[in-house]
């Protein structure tokens, strides 16, 4: 076994006041999820939290053109690759129920 950090991928379900982030490993296994405020301090905490789980290869963010705009800027400025993720189909979300952690893991 090596001491090298593992590759991880992040996903973020964005909202007005908070963002819910999740991190998965390269096999898609759920590692952790957490909620952060939509402030500059919150964006930096989210970035640090993602990096604490390994080498971040990419982050999927829902709503990079709306609620996730500033977070996308912060992640991009930190050198991360950010992908705009479409929100799940409303009909499916209604049938399965809305869940910030599920949406964040799906974005990852």
NORTATA-V597331 format. One record per backbone hydrogen bond with DSSP energy under -0.5 kcal/mol. CO is the residue of the C=O (numbers start at 1). NH is the residue of the N-H. E is the energy in kcal/mol with one decimal. If there is no record, write none. Layout:
<<CO:NH:E> <CO:NH:E>>
This chain:
<<6:55:-2.5> <7:26:-0.7> <8:57:-2.9> <8:58:-0.6> <9:24:-2.6> <10:60:-2.6> <11:22:-2.5> <12:14:-0.7> <12:62:-2.3> <13:20:-2.7> <17:38:-2.0> <18:15:-0.8> <19:21:-0.6> <19:36:-2.8> <20:13:-3.0> <21:34:-2.3> <22:11:-2.1> <23:31:-2.6> <23:32:-1.3> <24:9:-2.5> <25:28:-2.1> <29:25:-1.8> <32:23:-2.4> <34:21:-3.1> <36:19:-2.9> <37:39:-1.7> <39:43:-2.8> <40:44:-2.1> <41:45:-2.2> <42:46:-2.4> <43:47:-2.3> <44:48:-2.6> <45:49:-2.6> <46:50:-2.7> <47:51:-2.3> <48:52:-1.4> <50:53:-1.7> <51:54:-1.1> <54:56:-0.7> <55:8:-2.6> <55:57:-0.6> <58:10:-2.4> <59:61:-0.5> <59:83:-2.7> <60:12:-2.3> <61:64:-0.6> <61:85:-2.4> <63:66:-1.6> <63:68:-2.8> <66:69:-1.7> <68:72:-2.5> <69:73:-1.8> <70:74:-2.3> <71:75:-2.8> <72:76:-2.5> <73:77:-2.6> <74:78:-1.3> <75:80:-2.2> <76:79:-1.8> <80:82:-0.5> <81:59:-2.3> <83:61:-3.0> <83:85:-0.6> <85:63:-0.8> <89:93:-2.6> <90:94:-2.4> <91:95:-1.9> <92:96:-2.7> <93:97:-1.9> <99:103:-2.6> <100:104:-2.6> <101:105:-2.7> <102:106:-2.4> <103:107:-1.9> <104:108:-1.8>>
